[in-house]
Amino acid sequence: MSSSPIRVPAREWALAAGLVLLALVPVLAGAARLGAIAEGASTPETARFVGDPLPIVLHIVSALVFSLVGAFQFLPTLRRRHTRWHMFAGRYLLVPSGVVVAVSGLWMNAAYEMPPVDGVGLAISRGIVGILTLAFLAMGVVNVARGRFREHGAWMIRAYALAMGAGTQVLTSMPFIIAFGPPDELARLLQMDAGWILNALVAEIIIRRRVRARRTAAALA
């Protein structure tokens, strides 16, 4: 007997499409940067990458895998109907790529000479985000190993939200750059932090809505 086709609600496809679009701009920018590195084109903006390409290459490739796989890991219908794929993708694609995203980000933060506008404050923020992403991934792994699947999902949402900060930072910085020109060090810090903070807030809202929905369902059962 053939299995019936999976009917994924439109709102879930909209969620996946939104996450893919959020990742699209930094992914395209990363692809362009990889092309410049491959060609050995050294400019003041790319010289640090051409001289030491490994961390940026690891970061861009792993971010591509993490963002695209994660966009579909959070769809409830696909997760329920394809549990084995969800487990396989989480274990062998999502978590490893997420770890590489965080570690390579920390590596770049420590090894590369950043532009003057990326001051000490932004370096600290990047370090905190990288460490938190690793911690959230670790909590996700620990909870799924203990069979605590709801907690596992919450921690993975938090990790994904932080790792997707680059996409949101386009939205929190470009309007101001278009209106007022290149930012100074403080404006750059605020614009970048705003992307991470906004994603973290959205993640917590989603997690709490899930908790309320489960409590409501349990009360009506």
C-alpha positions as CSV (number, residue, x, y, z in Angstrom):
1,M,0.0,0.0,0.0
2,S,1.3,3.5,-0.8
3,S,1.3,6.0,1.9
4,S,-0.9,9.0,1.6
5,P,0.8,12.2,0.6
6,I,1.9,14.6,3.4
7,R,-0.3,17.6,3.6
8,V,1.7,20.4,5.2
9,P,-0.4,23.4,6.3
10,A,0.2,26.6,4.5
11,R,1.4,28.3,7.6
12,E,4.2,25.8,8.0
13,W,5.4,26.3,4.4
14,A,5.2,30.0,5.1
15,L,7.4,29.5,8.1
16,A,10.0,27.5,6.2
17,A,9.9,30.0,3.3
18,G,10.4,32.9,5.8
19,L,13.4,31.2,7.4
20,V,15.0,30.4,4.0
21,L,14.5,34.0,2.9
22,L,16.0,35.3,6.1
23,A,19.1,33.2,5.4
24,L,19.2,34.1,1.7
25,V,21.0,37.4,1.9
26,P,23.9,36.3,4.1
27,V,24.1,33.0,2.1
28,L,24.5,35.0,-1.2
29,A,26.9,37.4,0.4
30,G,28.9,34.4,1.7
31,A,28.9,32.8,-1.8
32,A,30.2,35.9,-3.3
33,R,32.9,36.1,-0.6
34,L,33.9,32.5,-1.3
35,G,34.2,33.3,-5.0
36,A,36.5,36.2,-4.2
37,I,38.6,34.0,-1.9
38,A,38.9,31.3,-4.6
39,E,40.0,33.9,-7.1
40,G,42.5,35.3,-4.6
41,A,41.1,38.7,-5.1
42,S,42.5,40.8,-2.2
43,T,40.9,44.0,-1.3
44,P,41.0,45.9,2.0
45,E,37.7,44.2,2.9
46,T,38.8,40.7,2.0
47,A,42.5,40.7,2.7
48,R,42.1,39.0,6.1
49,F,40.0,36.2,4.5
50,V,42.4,35.6,1.6
51,G,45.3,35.3,3.9
52,D,43.6,32.8,6.2
53,P,40.5,31.4,4.4
54,L,39.8,28.3,6.4
55,P,37.6,29.8,9.2
56,I,35.5,31.9,6.9
57,V,35.0,29.0,4.4
58,L,34.0,26.7,7.3
59,H,31.6,29.4,8.6
60,I,29.9,30.0,5.3
61,V,29.4,26.4,4.3
62,S,28.2,25.3,7.7
63,A,25.9,28.3,8.0
64,L,24.3,27.3,4.7
65,V,23.7,23.7,5.9
66,F,22.5,24.9,9.3
67,S,20.0,27.5,8.0
68,L,18.5,25.4,5.3
69,V,18.2,22.1,7.2
70,G,16.9,24.0,10.3
71,A,14.2,25.7,8.2
72,F,12.5,22.3,7.7
73,Q,13.3,20.7,11.1
74,F,10.9,23.0,12.8
75,L,7.8,22.1,10.7
76,P,5.6,20.0,13.0
77,T,3.9,18.0,10.2
78,L,7.1,16.9,8.6
79,R,8.7,16.2,12.0
80,R,5.8,13.9,13.0
81,R,5.5,12.1,9.6
82,H,9.3,11.7,9.0
83,T,10.6,11.1,12.5
84,R,13.6,9.1,11.2
85,W,14.6,11.9,8.8
86,H,14.2,14.4,11.6
87,M,16.5,12.4,13.9
88,F,19.1,11.8,11.1
89,A,19.2,15.4,9.9
90,G,19.4,16.7,13.5
91,R,22.2,14.3,14.5
92,Y,24.3,14.3,11.3
93,L,23.6,17.7,9.7
94,L,22.0,20.3,12.0
95,V,23.9,19.8,15.2
96,P,27.4,19.3,13.6
97,S,26.9,22.3,11.3
98,G,25.7,24.4,14.2
99,V,28.8,23.6,16.2
100,V,31.0,24.5,13.2
101,V,29.1,27.8,12.8
102,A,29.7,28.7,16.4
103,V,33.3,27.5,16.6
104,S,34.3,29.1,13.3
105,G,32.6,32.3,14.3
106,L,34.6,32.4,17.6
107,W,37.7,31.5,15.6
108,M,37.2,34.4,13.2
109,N,36.5,36.7,16.1
110,A,39.8,35.9,17.7
111,A,42.0,35.5,14.7
112,Y,41.0,38.1,12.1
113,E,41.8,41.8,12.3
114,M,38.4,43.3,12.1
115,P,37.6,46.7,10.6
116,P,37.9,49.7,13.0
117,V,34.1,50.0,13.0
118,D,33.9,46.5,14.5
119,G,35.1,47.6,18.0
120,V,35.7,45.8,21.2
121,G,32.0,45.8,22.1
122,L,31.0,43.9,19.0
123,A,33.8,41.4,19.5
124,I,32.4,40.8,23.0
125,S,28.9,40.4,21.6
126,R,30.1,37.9,19.0
127,G,32.0,35.9,21.6
128,I,28.9,35.8,23.8
129,V,26.7,34.7,20.9
130,G,29.1,32.0,19.8
131,I,29.4,30.6,23.3
132,L,25.6,30.7,23.9
133,T,24.9,29.0,20.6
134,L,27.3,26.1,21.6
135,A,25.6,25.9,25.0
136,F,22.1,25.8,23.5
137,L,23.1,23.1,21.1
138,A,24.6,21.1,24.0
139,M,21.4,21.5,26.0
140,G,19.4,20.3,22.9
141,V,21.5,17.2,22.6
142,V,21.4,16.5,26.4
143,N,17.6,16.8,26.5
144,V,17.0,14.6,23.5
145,A,19.3,11.9,24.9
146,R,17.2,12.0,28.1
147,G,13.9,11.7,26.1
148,R,12.9,15.3,27.0
149,F,11.7,16.2,23.5
150,R,9.9,19.4,24.3
151,E,12.9,20.8,26.1
152,H,15.1,19.6,23.3
153,G,12.9,21.5,20.8
154,A,13.1,24.7,22.9
155,W,16.9,24.7,23.1
156,M,17.2,24.0,19.4
157,I,14.9,26.9,18.6
158,R,17.1,29.2,20.8
159,A,20.3,27.9,19.0
160,Y,18.8,28.4,15.6
161,A,17.6,31.9,16.4
162,L,21.1,33.1,17.5
163,A,22.8,31.5,14.5
164,M,20.3,33.1,12.1
165,G,21.2,36.5,13.5
166,A,23.1,37.4,10.3
167,G,19.9,37.4,8.3
168,T,18.1,39.7,10.8
169,Q,21.1,42.0,11.0
170,V,20.5,42.9,7.4
171,L,17.1,44.2,8.4
172,T,18.3,46.0,11.5
173,S,21.2,47.7,9.7
174,M,20.4,48.3,6.1
175,P,17.6,50.9,6.6
176,F,19.9,53.0,8.7
177,I,22.8,52.7,6.3
178,I,20.6,53.7,3.4
179,A,19.2,56.7,5.4
180,F,22.3,57.9,7.3
181,G,25.3,56.3,5.6
182,P,28.0,54.0,7.1
183,P,27.7,53.6,10.9
184,D,30.2,54.6,13.5
185,E,31.4,52.0,16.1
186,L,28.4,52.5,18.5
187,A,25.8,52.4,15.7
188,R,27.4,49.3,14.3
189,L,27.2,47.6,17.7
190,L,23.6,48.6,18.3
191,Q,22.5,47.4,14.8
192,M,24.3,44.0,15.1
193,D,23.1,43.4,18.7
194,A,19.6,44.3,17.7
195,G,19.5,41.4,15.2
196,W,20.5,38.9,17.8
197,I,18.2,40.3,20.5
198,L,15.3,40.4,18.1
199,N,15.8,36.8,17.2
200,A,16.2,35.7,20.8
201,L,12.9,37.5,21.7
202,V,11.0,35.8,18.8
203,A,12.4,32.4,19.9
204,E,11.2,32.9,23.5
205,I,7.7,34.0,22.2
206,I,7.4,30.9,20.0
207,I,8.5,28.6,22.9
208,R,6.1,30.1,25.3
209,R,3.2,29.9,22.8
210,R,4.0,26.2,22.5
211,V,3.9,25.8,26.2
212,R,0.5,27.6,26.5
213,A,-0.9,25.5,23.6
214,R,0.1,22.3,25.3
215,R,-1.4,23.4,28.6
216,T,-4.7,24.4,26.9
217,A,-4.9,21.1,25.1
218,A,-4.2,19.2,28.3
219,A,-6.9,21.1,30.1
220,L,-9.5,20.4,27.4
221,A,-8.6,16.7,27.2
